[in-house]
Amino acid sequence: MSKDILQRFLFDAAPVRGEAVQLGDAWQAVLARREYPPVLQRIIGELMAASVLMTAMLKFDGSLIMQMHGKGRIKLIVIECESDLTIRATARWDEEAGDVPDLPLAELLGEGRFVITLDPREGGQTYQGIVGLAGNSVAAIIEHYMQSSEQLDTRLWLSCRDGRAAGLMLQKLPAGQGDPHAWEHLTTLAETVTPDELSSLPPQDLLYRLFHQDAVRVMAEEHPHFGCRCSREKVGNMIKMIGGEEAESILAERGSIEVNCDFCNQHYEFDAVDVAQLFVTDSTASAGGTRH
């Protein structure tokens, strides 16, 4: 049975929708690829849970990319979640400074910004929203983003423990049937959730615990999963983009061109023959395109 579960739900008597998520295998797959400090493991897990919740709220075919940039002990965190709920993550921090202390997120990042990018797969226009780091937690920063950039009342609860990253999100719909004052009632109930309950209770049991006195319509379970889109072909295209002269310079200095994927830690190596083949293929294609 998958340890990665997304559960969407609606309230019949209120213009409010919600989602609950638990990530076990997907979060652990990210942590297995790099030795992140414990504090950063938790932050990555919370952002992964939040990105799945936000992606599921959207109706588009593409990727949601969530980034936190900072100038403190943590430099960068990137989470990418595709519309089919394939998710990957990476982070950079000041490794030379030793262990990352367990401080509020804003202090760990220092001066920085929070960026969300929506990258449609075909034909659509890329959208990017940028806000400052307002708040001392992942949940607070995302709630601020949703209010300031999207003007949507959104509440978010996150937890990472016992090998799982978990989250609960409620969002007030701009228009809908039912009691418009139910938002306060439902968020007050959700405030009673504990980190242990978020991580340990199956989503449907969690919803019953919180909202059993309200009419909740539960959708079919979905299953997020870890995945990376890197490939040897994509790395080869990247090498072609730097140009033959620069590629030859790297080969002369190092003997080969080596690239590690930041997301999955997959190692790619191109020797002189591989690089020559890249540019021979590229030149042949160009020549073929100019014939009359």
C-alpha positions as CSV (number, residue, x, y, z in Angstrom):
1,M,0.0,0.0,0.0
2,S,1.3,3.5,-0.9
3,K,2.4,5.7,1.9
4,D,1.7,8.7,-0.3
5,I,-2.0,9.8,-0.2
6,L,-3.8,12.9,-1.3
7,Q,-7.5,13.3,-0.2
8,R,-9.6,16.1,-1.6
9,F,-12.9,17.1,0.0
10,L,-15.7,19.7,-0.1
11,F,-18.3,20.9,2.4
12,D,-21.9,20.6,1.1
13,A,-23.1,23.4,3.3
14,A,-20.2,25.9,2.9
15,P,-18.2,27.5,0.1
16,V,-15.0,25.8,1.4
17,R,-12.8,23.1,-0.1
18,G,-9.9,21.3,1.3
19,E,-7.2,18.7,1.0
20,A,-5.2,16.4,3.2
21,V,-1.9,14.8,2.2
22,Q,0.6,12.4,3.6
23,L,4.0,11.8,2.0
24,G,6.1,8.8,3.1
25,D,7.9,7.2,0.2
26,A,8.2,10.4,-1.8
27,W,9.7,12.4,1.1
28,Q,12.1,9.6,2.0
29,A,13.2,9.3,-1.6
30,V,14.3,12.9,-1.6
31,L,16.1,12.5,1.7
32,A,17.9,9.3,0.5
33,R,19.7,11.2,-2.3
34,R,21.5,13.7,-0.1
35,E,22.5,14.1,3.5
36,Y,20.4,17.1,4.5
37,P,20.6,18.4,8.1
38,P,17.6,17.4,10.3
39,V,16.1,20.9,10.3
40,L,16.4,21.1,6.5
41,Q,14.8,17.7,6.2
42,R,11.7,19.0,8.0
43,I,11.5,22.2,6.0
44,I,11.8,20.2,2.7
45,G,9.1,17.8,3.9
46,E,6.7,20.6,4.8
47,L,7.3,22.4,1.4
48,M,6.7,19.1,-0.4
49,A,3.4,18.5,1.4
50,A,2.4,22.1,0.7
51,S,3.3,21.9,-3.0
52,V,1.2,18.8,-3.5
53,L,-1.8,20.6,-1.8
54,M,-1.4,23.7,-3.9
55,T,-0.9,21.7,-7.2
56,A,-4.1,19.8,-6.5
57,M,-6.0,23.0,-6.0
58,L,-5.1,24.1,-9.5
59,K,-6.6,23.0,-12.8
60,F,-3.8,23.0,-15.3
61,D,-1.4,20.7,-17.1
62,G,2.2,21.5,-16.1
63,S,4.4,22.1,-13.1
64,L,4.2,24.1,-9.9
65,I,7.7,25.2,-8.8
66,M,8.1,26.5,-5.3
67,Q,11.3,28.3,-4.3
68,M,12.7,29.8,-1.2
69,H,15.8,32.0,-1.7
70,G,17.8,33.2,1.3
71,K,21.1,34.8,2.3
72,G,21.4,33.0,5.7
73,R,22.3,29.5,6.6
74,I,19.8,28.1,4.0
75,K,20.5,29.5,0.5
76,L,17.9,27.8,-1.7
77,I,15.1,25.3,-1.5
78,V,13.3,24.1,-4.7
79,I,10.2,21.9,-4.9
80,E,8.7,20.9,-8.2
81,C,5.3,19.2,-8.4
82,E,3.7,18.2,-11.7
83,S,0.0,18.1,-12.3
84,D,0.1,14.3,-12.1
85,L,1.5,14.7,-8.6
86,T,5.1,13.7,-9.5
87,I,7.3,15.5,-7.1
88,R,11.0,16.2,-6.6
89,A,13.0,18.6,-4.4
90,T,16.5,19.9,-3.7
91,A,18.2,22.4,-1.4
92,R,21.5,24.2,-0.8
93,W,22.8,25.5,2.5
94,D,26.0,26.7,4.1
95,E,27.7,23.4,4.7
96,E,31.0,24.9,5.8
97,A,29.3,26.6,8.8
98,G,28.5,23.2,10.4
99,D,25.2,22.0,11.7
100,V,22.1,24.1,10.8
101,P,20.5,25.2,14.1
102,D,16.8,24.7,14.8
103,L,15.7,28.3,14.4
104,P,12.6,29.9,12.9
105,L,12.6,29.6,9.1
106,A,12.9,33.3,8.6
107,E,16.1,33.4,10.6
108,L,17.6,30.4,8.7
109,L,16.9,32.1,5.4
110,G,17.7,35.6,6.3
111,E,16.9,38.2,3.8
112,G,15.1,36.4,1.0
113,R,12.0,35.8,-1.1
114,F,9.4,33.2,-1.8
115,V,8.6,32.4,-5.5
116,I,5.9,30.3,-7.0
117,T,6.1,29.5,-10.8
118,L,3.3,27.9,-12.8
119,D,4.9,26.3,-15.9
120,P,2.2,25.0,-18.3
121,R,3.3,21.9,-20.3
122,E,2.0,23.1,-23.7
123,G,0.9,26.4,-25.1
124,G,0.2,28.3,-21.9
125,Q,1.9,31.3,-20.5
126,T,4.3,30.9,-17.5
127,Y,3.1,32.7,-14.4
128,Q,5.4,33.7,-11.5
129,G,4.5,35.3,-8.2
130,I,7.1,36.7,-5.8
131,V,6.6,37.8,-2.2
132,G,8.9,38.5,0.8
133,L,9.4,36.0,3.5
134,A,6.6,37.0,5.8
135,G,6.3,34.6,8.7
136,N,8.4,32.2,10.7
137,S,7.1,28.9,9.2
138,V,6.4,27.3,5.9
139,A,2.7,27.5,6.6
140,A,2.7,31.2,7.5
141,I,4.8,32.1,4.4
142,I,2.4,30.3,2.1
143,E,-0.7,31.7,3.7
144,H,0.8,35.2,3.3
145,Y,1.5,34.4,-0.4
146,M,-2.0,33.2,-1.1
147,Q,-3.6,36.2,0.6
148,S,-1.3,38.9,-1.0
149,S,-0.9,37.4,-4.5
150,E,-4.1,35.4,-5.1
151,Q,-6.5,37.2,-2.7
152,L,-7.7,33.8,-1.5
153,D,-8.4,33.0,2.2
154,T,-6.3,29.9,2.7
155,R,-5.2,28.1,5.9
156,L,-2.5,25.5,6.1
157,W,-1.3,23.1,8.8
158,L,1.9,21.0,8.2
159,S,3.8,18.3,10.1
160,C,6.9,16.2,9.6
161,R,7.4,13.2,12.0
162,D,7.6,9.4,12.1
163,G,8.9,9.3,8.5
164,R,6.0,11.2,7.0
165,A,5.4,14.8,5.8
166,A,1.8,15.7,6.1
167,G,-0.5,18.7,5.6
168,L,-4.1,19.9,5.7
169,M,-5.3,22.9,3.6
170,L,-8.6,24.7,3.7
171,Q,-9.6,27.4,1.1
172,K,-12.5,29.7,1.0
173,L,-14.1,29.7,-2.4
174,P,-14.7,33.2,-3.9
175,A,-18.3,32.1,-4.9
176,G,-20.3,29.1,-3.8
177,Q,-23.4,27.8,-2.2
178,G,-23.9,27.5,1.6
179,D,-23.2,29.5,4.7
180,P,-20.7,32.3,4.0
181,H,-19.8,32.5,7.7
182,A,-18.9,28.8,7.9
183,W,-15.2,29.6,7.2
184,E,-14.6,30.7,10.7
185,H,-16.3,27.6,12.1
186,L,-14.4,25.2,9.9
187,T,-11.0,26.8,10.5
188,T,-11.6,26.8,14.2
189,L,-12.2,23.1,14.1
190,A,-9.1,22.5,12.0
191,E,-7.0,24.5,14.5
192,T,-7.5,21.6,16.9
193,V,-5.5,19.2,14.7
194,T,-2.2,18.0,16.3
195,P,1.1,17.3,14.4
196,D,0.8,13.6,15.4
197,E,-2.7,13.4,14.0
198,L,-1.7,15.0,10.7
199,S,1.1,12.4,10.3
200,S,-0.5,9.3,11.7
201,L,-4.2,9.3,11.0
202,P,-5.3,8.2,7.5
203,P,-6.8,11.2,5.8
204,Q,-10.4,10.0,5.9
205,D,-10.0,9.3,9.7
206,L,-8.5,12.8,10.1
207,L,-11.5,14.4,8.4
208,Y,-13.9,12.5,10.5
209,R,-12.1,13.5,13.7
210,L,-12.2,17.2,12.7
211,F,-15.5,17.6,10.8
212,H,-17.8,14.7,11.7
213,Q,-20.6,17.1,12.5
214,D,-20.4,18.7,9.0
215,A,-21.5,17.3,5.7
216,V,-18.1,16.5,4.0
217,R,-18.0,15.1,0.4
218,V,-14.8,13.1,0.0
219,M,-13.2,12.5,-3.5
220,A,-11.3,9.4,-4.6
221,E,-7.8,9.1,-3.1
222,E,-4.8,10.1,-5.3
223,H,-1.2,9.0,-4.9
224,P,1.7,11.5,-5.2
225,H,5.1,10.0,-6.0
226,F,8.7,10.9,-6.3
227,G,10.1,11.3,-9.9
228,C,12.8,13.2,-11.7
229,R,12.7,14.5,-15.3
230,C,16.5,14.5,-15.9
231,S,18.0,12.4,-18.7
232,R,21.2,12.0,-20.6
233,E,19.5,13.6,-23.6
234,K,18.6,16.7,-21.6
235,V,22.1,17.0,-20.2
236,G,23.5,16.7,-23.7
237,N,21.2,19.5,-24.8
238,M,22.6,21.6,-22.0
239,I,26.2,20.9,-23.1
240,K,25.2,22.0,-26.6
241,M,23.8,25.3,-25.2
242,I,27.2,26.2,-23.7
243,G,28.8,25.8,-27.2
244,G,31.6,23.7,-28.7
245,E,34.4,26.1,-27.7
246,E,33.4,26.1,-24.0
247,A,32.8,22.3,-24.1
248,E,36.3,21.7,-25.5
249,S,37.8,24.0,-22.9
250,I,36.2,21.9,-20.1
251,L,37.4,18.7,-21.8
252,A,41.0,20.0,-22.0
253,E,41.0,20.9,-18.3
254,R,39.2,17.9,-16.8
255,G,39.2,15.2,-19.5
256,S,35.4,14.8,-19.4
257,I,32.2,16.8,-18.6
258,E,30.5,15.6,-15.5
259,V,27.0,16.7,-14.4
260,N,25.1,15.6,-11.3
261,C,21.3,16.2,-11.1
262,D,20.5,18.3,-8.1
263,F,17.1,16.6,-7.7
264,C,17.9,12.9,-7.9
265,N,21.7,12.9,-7.7
266,Q,22.0,11.0,-10.9
267,H,25.6,11.3,-12.4
268,Y,26.2,11.9,-16.1
269,E,29.6,11.8,-17.7
270,F,30.5,12.8,-21.3
271,D,34.0,12.1,-22.6
272,A,35.6,13.6,-25.7
273,V,33.9,11.2,-28.1
274,D,30.5,11.8,-26.5
275,V,30.9,15.6,-26.8
276,A,32.1,15.4,-30.4
277,Q,29.1,13.3,-31.3
278,L,26.8,15.9,-29.8
279,F,28.1,18.7,-32.0
280,V,28.5,16.5,-35.1
281,T,24.8,15.5,-34.8
282,D,23.9,19.1,-34.2
283,S,25.9,20.3,-37.3
284,T,24.4,17.5,-39.5
285,A,20.9,18.5,-38.5
286,S,21.6,22.2,-39.2
287,A,23.1,21.4,-42.6
288,G,20.2,19.2,-43.5
289,G,17.8,22.1,-42.7
290,T,19.5,24.5,-45.2
291,R,19.3,22.4,-48.3
292,H,17.2,23.5,-51.3
